[in-house]
């Protein structure tokens, strides 16, 4: 089994080839697999979909430097999980507190749409992260992240249905502790926030419940 990250991974030919092309066209971009970011011993793990072209793929840090990170980092700051309300670059002063951010797929996919086989191929890295650094709460941003978490936990996708603000108690296993809770939210993408499918109030309601959950012993 792999570790929880490999900067030189080329296991998905389509993604590896696409990143090669991006590096040629934009040599200043990170354009490689993007590592998890945050507190290694965090109780909260946030799982997104994949790096964005001009966000994490450019900066090398999840949700940093693009529209999707605006609401996320503002919310993390509001609820005490981040030292700053915005994340502009991988070398800025932002520090996450009791929180870590990862992605279901670590490489930028064309049109922001990873293929099912690419999600499966990358899943062992998420599974390894859950084993090595078990959180108490996982927040899945979007249905793909939700399904990737279930896959990493060895659970059937049909057992736990994705819905915004749904909360699932996941069963313990040999690899995962008891009491692990999976929260769902619509992804904080530009499309979802601009169409009001996801509002700040909706997103904050999820974080309010997560913060309350983590305060309980």
Buried (B, 14 or more C-beta within 10 A) or exposed (E): EEEBBBEEBBBBEBBBEBBEEBBEEBEEBBBBBBBBBBBEEBBBBBBBBBBBBBBBBBBBBBBBBBBBBBBBBBBBBBBEBBEBEBBBEBEBEBEBBBBBBBBBBBBBBBEBEBBEEBBEBBBBBBBBBBBEBBBBBBBBBBBBBBBBBBBBBEBEBEEBEBEBEBBBEBEEEEBBEEEBBBBBBBBBBBEBBEEEEBEBEBBBBBBEBBBEBBEEE
